[in-house]
Amino acid sequence: MDYSKIKLANERNEHVTKRLNRLTTWKFFKVIYRENIWRMFGFNFLMLLFIVPIFLVMTIGNFNLSQIQHNLPMNNGIGFSTGAWFAGSGDMGTVNMYLAAQTRQNHTFYGGMMAVAGVLLTLIFSGGFAVIRDAFWTGKLSAVGVFKSMWLGIKSNILYAFVSSVIVSGSVYGIYELFVYLNEVAGMLWLAIVAAVLLSIVALFVAMYLMILCSVSVTYKQSVKDNIDDAWRLLWLNVLPNIVHLILAVIPIAFYLLLTGNMLGQLLMILMLMFGGLYFPLVWQTHMMKTFALFHPVEVKKKKQLKAERAEETRAAESEPSPSEQPTNAPRQPKSRTPKVKKAQYVAQADPDRDDAEQPAEADSSEGQDDVE
């Protein structure tokens, strides 16, 4: 695959001052935590509002399932109204058969509702990614305002984000329904397991590609064809890091499902309330911004380098012969009309459009001073 064809043109950075960022995700998080602690918590809760409906539907579904189990008579129990459970025939002839049918019906209904609630991921794939994009460039979560960044992201990426959220939510629900059908209706558990594993791998790559596509669309103003083509090439350019960061971005969901109902689950819930909504767009979009920097690096001259260049200019100026030392028969050079530029303004006035003239981002007070210039 020819990766030189990746365009990534026309960055959407007219509204911010772009600055160099070499920080890791954790150090970058500490910078924006230090600079915008209250706005960061506000942004976190805003992102949670788009995720909470999914967990709310899941909670209601689990509660209804527990009610179904609670209202059933005990299997093989002795008491009134139990004989009717064993007098029938077919799928509804036993308590176990009835419970299985009710469970399948409950999961099908609330699974579909979770897929519908997953459409709200649209606002994270567009607005959330745009906020982290601007924070990565500026070193502040709200240099131009969180709502302004979100609006610009939604306006530029709403179509990509909506299609992506529908496909991701629908694929998860579809894999579950296929597993239930192959296991309970067709009676082929082995085929259900194999199909679920293979389709989950396919769904992982599809979700990863769609998220890359949303990141490209949020960050660059290109045609649909260029966005699709660039996202496809970026998918295979760093396929292993892409997989790792996608898993890291969604791993709190797996922990939530595994730890629900115990003390660790309650601790995880507290952490999710503090950073849960911020976590997903931060991990993924920061990874993508570092990938984009491979094609459009921000170069900032360090103080030592700039000082050395100035010293070199001074030595070069001193080495030039003075007018008294020039030969008398040498032709007289006309005076230049170019205005003099102060040395302190050299970098900025040399070429204001160069990345060299851009200001460095702030680093953590205790570490990362050389990483963020």
C-alpha positions as CSV (number, residue, x, y, z in Angstrom):
1,M,0.0,0.0,0.0
2,D,1.3,3.4,-1.0
3,Y,1.2,5.5,2.2
4,S,2.7,8.5,0.3
5,K,-0.7,9.1,-1.1
6,I,-2.1,10.1,2.3
7,K,-3.1,13.7,1.9
8,L,-4.4,15.1,5.2
9,A,-4.7,18.5,3.8
10,N,-6.4,21.7,5.0
11,E,-6.2,21.5,8.8
12,R,-9.2,22.9,10.7
13,N,-7.0,25.1,12.9
14,E,-7.9,28.6,11.8
15,H,-9.6,29.4,15.2
16,V,-6.6,28.3,17.4
17,T,-2.9,29.0,17.6
18,K,-1.2,25.7,16.9
19,R,1.6,24.6,19.2
20,L,4.0,21.7,19.5
21,N,2.9,18.8,21.7
22,R,5.3,15.8,22.2
23,L,3.6,14.7,25.5
24,T,2.3,11.2,26.1
25,T,-1.4,10.8,26.7
26,W,-0.9,10.7,30.5
27,K,1.3,13.8,30.6
28,F,-1.1,15.6,28.2
29,F,-4.0,14.8,30.5
30,K,-2.1,16.3,33.5
31,V,-1.5,19.5,31.5
32,I,-5.1,20.1,30.7
33,Y,-6.1,18.9,34.2
34,R,-3.8,21.6,35.6
35,E,-4.9,24.3,33.2
36,N,-8.7,23.7,33.1
37,I,-9.7,21.5,36.1
38,W,-13.3,22.7,36.4
39,R,-13.9,22.9,32.7
40,M,-12.5,19.4,32.4
41,F,-15.0,18.0,34.9
42,G,-17.8,19.8,33.1
43,F,-16.7,18.4,29.7
44,N,-16.5,14.9,31.4
45,F,-20.2,15.1,32.5
46,L,-21.2,16.5,29.2
47,M,-19.7,13.4,27.5
48,L,-21.3,11.2,30.1
49,L,-24.7,12.5,29.1
50,F,-24.3,10.9,25.7
51,I,-23.2,7.5,27.2
52,V,-25.6,7.3,30.2
53,P,-28.6,6.3,28.1
54,I,-26.9,3.1,27.0
55,F,-26.1,2.1,30.6
56,L,-29.6,3.2,31.7
57,V,-31.2,0.8,29.2
58,M,-28.9,-1.9,30.3
59,T,-29.8,-1.4,34.0
60,I,-33.5,-1.4,33.3
61,G,-33.2,-4.6,31.2
62,N,-31.3,-6.4,34.0
63,F,-33.8,-5.2,36.6
64,N,-36.7,-6.6,34.5
65,L,-34.9,-9.9,34.1
66,S,-34.5,-10.1,37.9
67,Q,-38.2,-9.4,38.3
68,I,-39.0,-12.3,35.9
69,Q,-36.8,-14.7,37.9
70,H,-38.2,-13.5,41.2
71,N,-41.9,-14.0,40.2
72,L,-41.3,-17.6,38.9
73,P,-42.2,-20.5,41.2
74,M,-39.2,-22.6,42.1
75,N,-38.6,-25.5,39.8
76,N,-39.6,-28.8,41.3
77,G,-41.0,-26.9,44.3
78,I,-44.0,-27.9,46.4
79,G,-46.8,-25.4,46.8
80,F,-49.8,-23.9,45.2
81,S,-49.8,-23.0,41.5
82,T,-46.7,-25.1,40.7
83,G,-48.5,-28.0,39.1
84,A,-49.6,-26.0,36.1
85,W,-45.9,-25.5,35.2
86,F,-45.5,-29.2,34.6
87,A,-48.9,-30.1,33.2
88,G,-48.3,-28.3,29.8
89,S,-46.3,-29.4,26.9
90,G,-43.8,-27.9,24.4
91,D,-41.6,-24.9,25.0
92,M,-43.9,-23.5,27.7
93,G,-44.2,-26.8,29.6
94,T,-41.6,-26.2,32.3
95,V,-40.3,-23.3,34.4
96,N,-36.9,-23.5,32.6
97,M,-38.4,-23.3,29.2
98,Y,-40.6,-20.3,30.2
99,L,-37.7,-18.5,31.8
100,A,-35.5,-19.0,28.7
101,A,-38.3,-17.6,26.5
102,Q,-38.8,-14.6,28.7
103,T,-35.1,-13.9,29.0
104,R,-34.6,-14.0,25.2
105,Q,-37.6,-11.6,24.7
106,N,-36.2,-9.2,27.4
107,H,-32.7,-9.2,25.9
108,T,-34.0,-8.7,22.4
109,F,-36.1,-5.7,23.3
110,Y,-33.6,-3.9,25.5
111,G,-30.7,-4.9,23.2
112,G,-32.5,-3.0,20.4
113,M,-33.0,-0.1,22.7
114,M,-29.3,0.0,23.6
115,A,-28.5,0.1,19.8
116,V,-30.9,3.1,19.5
117,A,-29.3,4.8,22.5
118,G,-25.9,4.2,20.9
119,V,-26.7,6.7,18.2
120,L,-25.9,9.4,20.7
121,L,-22.2,8.4,20.2
122,T,-22.6,10.7,17.2
123,L,-22.0,13.7,19.5
124,I,-18.8,12.1,21.0
125,F,-17.4,11.1,17.6
126,S,-17.8,14.7,16.4
127,G,-18.0,17.2,19.3
128,G,-15.8,15.2,21.7
129,F,-13.1,14.6,19.2
130,A,-13.0,18.3,18.2
131,V,-12.5,19.4,21.8
132,I,-9.6,17.1,22.3
133,R,-8.2,18.2,18.9
134,D,-8.1,21.8,20.0
135,A,-6.8,20.9,23.4
136,F,-3.9,19.0,21.8
137,W,-3.0,22.0,19.7
138,T,-3.3,24.6,22.4
139,G,-2.5,22.9,25.7
140,K,-5.9,24.0,27.1
141,L,-9.2,22.3,27.1
142,S,-11.2,25.4,26.4
143,A,-8.8,27.9,24.6
144,V,-11.7,28.9,22.3
145,G,-14.5,27.4,24.5
146,V,-15.7,23.8,24.8
147,F,-19.1,24.5,23.2
148,K,-17.5,26.4,20.2
149,S,-15.1,23.5,19.6
150,M,-18.0,21.0,19.9
151,W,-20.2,23.0,17.5
152,L,-17.3,23.2,14.9
153,G,-16.8,19.5,15.2
154,I,-20.5,18.6,14.9
155,K,-20.8,20.9,11.9
156,S,-17.9,19.4,10.1
157,N,-18.4,15.7,11.0
158,I,-22.1,15.1,11.8
159,L,-22.7,12.8,8.8
160,Y,-19.6,10.6,9.3
161,A,-20.3,10.4,13.0
162,F,-24.0,9.5,12.6
163,V,-23.3,6.7,10.1
164,S,-20.4,5.4,12.3
165,S,-22.5,5.3,15.5
166,V,-25.3,3.5,13.7
167,I,-23.0,0.9,12.2
168,V,-21.0,0.3,15.5
169,S,-24.2,0.0,17.6
170,G,-26.0,-2.1,15.1
171,S,-23.0,-4.5,14.6
172,V,-22.8,-5.2,18.4
173,Y,-26.6,-5.9,18.5
174,G,-26.5,-8.0,15.3
175,I,-23.7,-10.2,16.6
176,Y,-25.7,-10.9,19.8
177,E,-28.9,-11.7,17.9
178,L,-27.0,-14.1,15.6
179,F,-25.4,-15.9,18.5
180,V,-28.8,-16.4,20.1
181,Y,-30.3,-17.7,16.9
182,L,-27.6,-20.2,16.2
183,N,-27.4,-21.3,19.8
184,E,-31.1,-21.5,20.9
185,V,-33.0,-21.9,17.6
186,A,-30.6,-23.8,15.4
187,G,-29.1,-25.6,18.3
188,M,-25.5,-25.3,17.1
189,L,-23.5,-23.8,20.0
190,W,-20.1,-24.5,18.3
191,L,-21.1,-22.5,15.2
192,A,-22.5,-19.7,17.4
193,I,-19.2,-19.4,19.2
194,V,-17.1,-19.5,16.0
195,A,-19.4,-17.0,14.2
196,A,-19.4,-14.6,17.2
197,V,-15.6,-14.6,17.5
198,L,-15.0,-14.1,13.8
199,L,-17.6,-11.4,13.5
200,S,-16.3,-9.6,16.6
201,I,-12.9,-9.4,14.9
202,V,-14.5,-8.0,11.8
203,A,-16.6,-5.5,13.9
204,L,-13.4,-4.4,15.7
205,F,-11.7,-3.4,12.4
206,V,-14.9,-1.8,11.1
207,A,-15.3,0.3,14.3
208,M,-11.6,1.2,14.2
209,Y,-11.8,2.3,10.6
210,L,-14.9,4.4,11.2
211,M,-13.3,6.1,14.2
212,I,-10.2,6.9,12.2
213,L,-12.6,8.3,9.5
214,C,-14.3,10.6,12.1
215,S,-10.9,11.8,13.4
216,V,-9.7,12.6,9.9
217,S,-13.0,14.5,9.1
218,V,-12.8,16.4,12.4
219,T,-9.2,17.4,11.9
220,Y,-9.0,18.1,8.1
221,K,-11.3,19.8,5.6
222,Q,-11.2,17.4,2.6
223,S,-13.5,15.8,0.1
224,V,-15.4,12.7,1.1
225,K,-13.3,10.6,-1.3
226,D,-10.0,11.9,0.3
227,N,-11.3,11.3,3.8
228,I,-12.3,7.7,3.0
229,D,-9.0,7.0,1.2
230,D,-6.8,8.6,3.9
231,A,-8.7,6.7,6.7
232,W,-8.2,3.4,4.9
233,R,-4.4,3.9,4.5
234,L,-4.1,5.2,8.1
235,L,-5.9,2.0,9.3
236,W,-3.1,-0.2,8.0
237,L,-0.2,2.2,8.6
238,N,-0.3,1.7,12.3
239,V,-2.6,-1.3,12.6
240,L,-1.2,-2.6,15.9
241,P,-1.2,0.7,17.7
242,N,-4.6,1.4,16.4
243,I,-5.9,-1.8,17.9
244,V,-4.2,-1.3,21.2
245,H,-5.6,2.3,21.6
246,L,-9.1,1.2,20.6
247,I,-9.0,-1.5,23.2
248,L,-7.7,1.0,25.8
249,A,-10.4,3.5,24.9
250,V,-13.3,1.0,25.5
251,I,-11.8,-1.1,28.3
252,P,-13.7,0.7,31.0
253,I,-16.9,-0.8,29.6
254,A,-15.5,-4.3,30.0
255,F,-14.5,-3.6,33.6
256,Y,-18.0,-2.2,34.2
257,L,-19.6,-5.4,33.0
258,L,-17.2,-7.6,35.0
259,L,-17.2,-5.6,38.3
260,T,-20.8,-4.7,38.5
261,G,-22.2,-5.5,42.0
262,N,-19.1,-5.4,44.1
263,M,-16.8,-2.8,45.8
264,L,-14.5,-2.6,42.8
265,G,-17.5,-1.9,40.6
266,Q,-18.5,1.0,42.9
267,L,-14.9,2.4,42.8
268,L,-15.0,2.1,39.0
269,M,-18.3,4.0,38.9
270,I,-16.8,6.8,40.9
271,L,-13.8,7.0,38.5
272,M,-16.2,7.0,35.5
273,L,-18.2,9.9,37.0
274,M,-14.9,11.8,37.4
275,F,-13.2,11.0,34.1
276,G,-15.3,8.4,32.3
277,G,-16.8,10.7,29.6
278,L,-13.5,12.4,29.0
279,Y,-11.5,9.2,28.8
280,F,-12.8,7.7,25.5
281,P,-12.3,10.8,23.2
282,L,-9.0,11.7,25.1
283,V,-7.3,8.3,24.5
284,W,-8.4,7.8,20.9
285,Q,-8.2,11.4,19.5
286,T,-4.8,12.0,21.2
287,H,-3.5,8.8,19.5
288,M,-4.8,10.1,16.2
289,M,-3.3,13.6,16.6
290,K,0.1,12.0,17.2
291,T,-0.4,10.0,14.0
292,F,-1.4,13.1,12.0
293,A,1.8,14.8,13.3
294,L,3.8,12.3,11.4
295,F,2.6,14.0,8.2
296,H,2.3,17.6,9.4
297,P,4.9,18.1,12.2
298,V,4.9,21.3,14.1
299,E,8.6,22.5,14.3
300,V,9.6,25.0,17.0
301,K,13.1,26.2,17.4
302,K,14.4,25.7,20.9
303,K,16.1,28.6,22.8
304,K,19.6,27.0,22.5
305,Q,19.2,26.5,18.8
306,L,17.9,30.0,18.2
307,K,20.8,31.4,20.3
308,A,23.3,29.4,18.3
309,E,21.9,30.8,15.1
310,R,22.1,34.3,16.3
311,A,25.7,33.8,17.4
312,E,26.5,32.4,14.0
313,E,25.0,35.5,12.4
314,T,27.1,37.8,14.6
315,R,30.3,36.0,13.7
316,A,29.4,36.1,10.0
317,A,28.8,39.9,10.3
318,E,32.1,40.4,12.1
319,S,34.0,38.5,9.6
320,E,32.9,40.7,6.7
321,P,35.6,43.3,5.7
322,S,35.0,46.9,6.8
323,P,34.7,49.6,4.2
324,S,38.2,50.9,4.9
325,E,39.6,47.4,4.2
326,Q,37.9,47.1,0.8
327,P,40.0,47.7,-2.3
328,T,39.9,51.3,-3.6
329,N,39.2,50.2,-7.1
330,A,36.2,48.0,-6.0
331,P,32.9,49.1,-7.4
332,R,30.8,50.9,-4.8
333,Q,27.8,48.8,-3.7
334,P,24.4,50.6,-3.6
335,K,22.7,50.8,-0.2
336,S,20.0,48.3,0.4
337,R,16.5,49.8,1.0
338,T,15.4,46.7,3.0
339,P,14.4,47.8,6.5
340,K,16.4,46.4,9.4
341,V,14.8,43.7,11.5
342,K,15.6,43.4,15.1
343,K,17.2,40.1,16.2
344,A,14.4,39.4,18.6
345,Q,11.9,39.6,15.7
346,Y,14.0,37.4,13.4
347,V,12.0,34.2,13.6
348,A,8.6,35.8,13.5
349,Q,9.3,38.2,10.6
350,A,11.3,35.8,8.5
351,D,8.2,33.9,7.5
352,P,5.1,34.2,9.6
353,D,3.4,31.3,7.9
354,R,6.2,28.8,8.9
355,D,5.5,26.4,11.8
356,D,8.8,27.7,13.3
357,A,7.0,30.9,14.2
358,E,4.3,29.1,16.2
359,Q,4.3,29.3,19.9
360,P,5.2,26.4,22.1
361,A,2.6,24.6,24.2
362,E,2.9,24.6,28.0
363,A,4.2,21.6,29.8
364,D,3.7,20.3,33.2
365,S,5.6,22.3,35.8
366,S,7.5,19.3,37.0
367,E,8.1,17.3,33.9
368,G,7.8,17.4,30.1
369,Q,9.5,20.8,29.7
370,D,11.5,19.6,26.8
371,D,8.6,17.7,25.2
372,V,6.2,20.6,24.8
373,E,8.0,23.6,23.3
